[in-house]
Amino acid sequence: MAELTKELSQVKGQEPAVPDEAVPGKDEPSKDVRVHPNPAPAGKRPLDVPTGTPTVIVDDLHIVYRVYGAASDNEKGNAVNALTRLLKRQGRPQMKEVHAVKGVSFVSYHGDAIGVVGRNGSGKSTLLRAIAGLLPPHEGAVYTDGQPSLLGVNAALMRELTGERNIVLGCYAMGMSPSEVREKYQEIVDFSGIDEFVQLPMSTYSSGMGARLRFAISSAKTHDVLLIDEALATGDREFRKKSEERIKQIRESAGTVFLVAHDLRVIEETCNRVIWLHKGKIKMDGDPKEVLAAYNKG
């Protein structure tokens, strides 16, 4: 805690560090050839058809949950029942398998902003957690270029600490250097809109304030793959507008964004591609207007 306090004083007391110079050749266009669903016609923005190397390859992915319920009196643990189940090769009583994702396959590329839509229980959040490496595949595989970040810092933030200390912790958890933290600190505070509340413990924040701070921290660093699951739903109109602009900036810096949101307007204005999940399977994948029109009709 003493070290964290020392770092915090440095963040607040020193001038922002000068950003490192760009690596020569880093932003040069890739020569890879790609096939993208529903290529955009000429005249659309350059970002509407990303070019570059694949960032995420999902290959025939299956995710299965095992849910255990309460056992009846006759099934409760005793040596006789356990031996009987072993001999009959039976599983644990009241065990139910939930097949949440069923044979999903797709490829995303640098510059993609992919919206994921579907009814509740269609597997959207499960898919994002699998891409982030938080859920092991039952079958198939997920290949990623770089480390995907599911809002980056959810596990690192501590409700007992103030917002300012959580900013420092969250930035360090994403691998940022002390100079980068000093450079980004005030920007994170301003973007989140928590203002003077940054001095208070996060336990005093509303759910919207906490979500805004998490998004502000996680988007302060350019990610190869950023996964956003309903993080924009709790913000007001001004914050949603700023968030949409930040997502576009991430795309411009050659990142890939996956966005789960029930607000279809945000999906249409932010994403260049939409995946429609239905009962764990991809029902449609392509241009946002076409997919969202079909989704609304369905």
N, C-alpha and C positions, 0 to 999 in steps of 0.2 A: 504494500500500500504506500510506503514511503517513496519507492521508486516511481510509482504511478503519479503521486503528488508532485514530485520533482519534474517529471515529464510534462505534466499539465501546466505547471508554472512556466516552463519553457515555451509551450504552445501558445500561451496567452501573452507572454512577455516579450517575445522576440519578433523581429520582422519576418514576413514570409520569405522562405528561401527561394532562390532563383531556380526555376524548373531546369531539369537536366536537358542538354541539347538532344535533339532528335537523332536517332541512330541513322546514319546514311543508308539509303536504300530500303528503309523499313516500310515507307509508304508507297513504294513503287508498285504498280499494278501487277497482279498475278497473271501468269500466262496459261493457267489451267483452263481447260475447256469444260463447260458445265451444261447440263440440261436442266432447265427450270420449268415447273408446271405453269402453263398459261403465260407464255412470254408476253410482256407488255408491248403495245404498238409504239412506233416511233413517235417522239414528242413528249413522252412521259419523263418524269424526273429520273436522273441517273440511278438513284437509290431504288427505284421501283423494280429494277432487275439486277440483283446483286451479282457480282462476278468475283471469283476467287476460289479458294480451296474449301472443301467441306469442313464444317466445325462440329457437327453432330451427325452421326449415322446410327439410326435405330433400325435394327435388323430382326424382323419377326419376333418382336418383344412380347412376352407374356409375363404378367405379374399376378401372383396368386397369394391372397391373404388366407391365413388359417385362424379362424375365430373359434374360441373355446367357450362354450356356455356352461351353465350349472348342471351338474350330474344329478340324477335321481337318487333316491335312497338305496336302490338296488345296485346302482352303478358306482357308488362312492368307493374311495380307495380302500381296499383290503386285499390281502394276499391271494385269496381264492379268485376274486374278480380279475385281479391283475394277471394271474396265471391263465385264466380262461381266455382273456383277450389276447394274450401272447400266443397261445396255442392256435387260436382261430385267426391270428394275424389281423386283429381288429385295432383300429386307432383309438385314441383317447375318446371317451364318451362325450357326446354332444359337440364334437368337433365339426365345424362347417368350413368348407373352402369357398372363398369368394374370388372368382376369376375377374379381376378388375380391368386388366388390359389384355386384349386378345389378338395377338399376331399383328401388332402395329409396326409398320416400316416406313421410313422416310429419310431424306437427307436435307440438312440445312447448310447454308453457306455464309461466309463472311458478308455482312451487310444485310442479312435477313432480319426482319422483324416479323415474327410468326405469332399470330393470334390463335389461341386454342379455345374453341367454343363447344358447348354441349350442355345437355340438361344435367341437373344434380345427379351424381352417381354414375356419370358417363366415363369417368377415369381421368379427368383432366389433371387434377392435383397429383394423382398417383403417377401419371406420366412424367410430370415435372420432377417429382421426387426421385424417380428412377433415373432420369437424365442427370440429376445432381449427384447420383451415386448413393442415395440414402436408402434405396430399396433394391435388393438383389433380384435379378431376373430369374423367373422360374424356368423359362426357355428363351432362346434368342440372346441378343447382346446389344449393348449401347457403347459406341465408340465416340470419344470426344477429343477435340484438339484443344488442349489447355484444360483448366480447371473450371467447370461450371459452378456458378454461384447462385444459390436460391436465396435471393435478397442478402446474400453474403454474410451477415453478421447476427442473425437471429439468436444463435446459440451463445454469442459472446456478450450480448447486452444483459446487464444485471439491474433488476428493479430497485435494489437497495442503493445503488450508486446514482449520483446526479447525472443529468444529461451530458454535461461537459466531460465527465470522466468516461462515460459510455462512448462518447465520440472518439476519445483517445484509444480506448480498448478496441472498439470496433475497427478503427483504421489499422491498428496493429494486427488485428486478427486477419485482415485482408492482405497483410504483407507489406503495408506501406512503411516507409522510413520515417524517422522523426521529423526530417525536413519536409517531407510530403504532408505529414499530419499538420505541422505548423502552417503550411501553405493553404490547406483545405479547411482548416477548423472554422473560420468565420463564414466561409462559403456554405458549409454544412448547416450552421446555425441559421443563416439567413434563408437558405432554401427550405428548411423544415418549418420555419415560421414559429418556432417555440419561444423565441426571444428571451425574456427574463426567466422563463421556466427552465432554461438550461442549467440554472443554479440549484434546481430542486430535484429530489430523487424521482426516478422514472415511475415509482409506485404511485405518485401523485398525478401522473399524466392520464388523460383520457385515451381510449383506444385509438382515436384518430391521431392524436399527438404522437403516440408511440409508433404508429405505422408511418407517419410522415418522417420521423427521425430515422427509422430503420431504412426507409427508401433513400433519404438524403445521404446517409453514410454509405450505403451499398453502392449508390450510383456516383459517389465521389471518385471512384477508381474505375478506369476502363477495364471491363471484363471481356474475355474472349466469348463467354456465353453467360448471359444474365437471365435468370428465370424469375419471373414476377407473377405471384399467385394472389390475385385480388388485392394487391397492395394499394391500388389507386381508389378502391371503392370507398374508403373511409375519409378521403380528403374532400375539401370544398372545391368549388369551381376553379378558383385561382390556383390551388395546388395541383389539380388535375391538368390544367393547362401547362403549368411549369413541368409537370412530370412527362407530359407528352413531348415537350420540347427536349427534355433530357434524354428520352428514349431515342429521339431522332439524332441527337448528338452522338449517342453510343453507336448507332448504326453508321454514322459518318466516319467514326474512328475505327471502322472495320470490325466492330463487334457483332454478336448475334444476340437477339432478344427474343425470349418466349414470354408471351403475355396471356395470362388467364384472367378474363374479366367478363362479368355479366352485362356491362355497359357496352353494347355493340357499337355505339358511336365512337368510343375510344378505340376499339379494335379497327374499325374502318378507316379512321383518320391517322392511325399510328402505324399500322402493319401493312406490309406489301404482300402478305400471304396468310391464309387462314386454314387451319385444320379443324374439321368438324368431327368430333368424337361422338359415337352413339353406341351405348352399351359395350364400351371397351374397344370398339373397332373404329377405324377411320371410314367415315361415310363419304367425305368429300375433302379435297385438298387442292387449293388453287387461289385464284384471284379473290380478294376480299368481298367485292360487290357481288360476285356470282355466288360465292359460298354463303354469305350472310343472307342473300335473297332466298336461297333454297332453304337455309336454316329457319328463317322466319316463316316460310310456308309450311315447313314440316312440323 
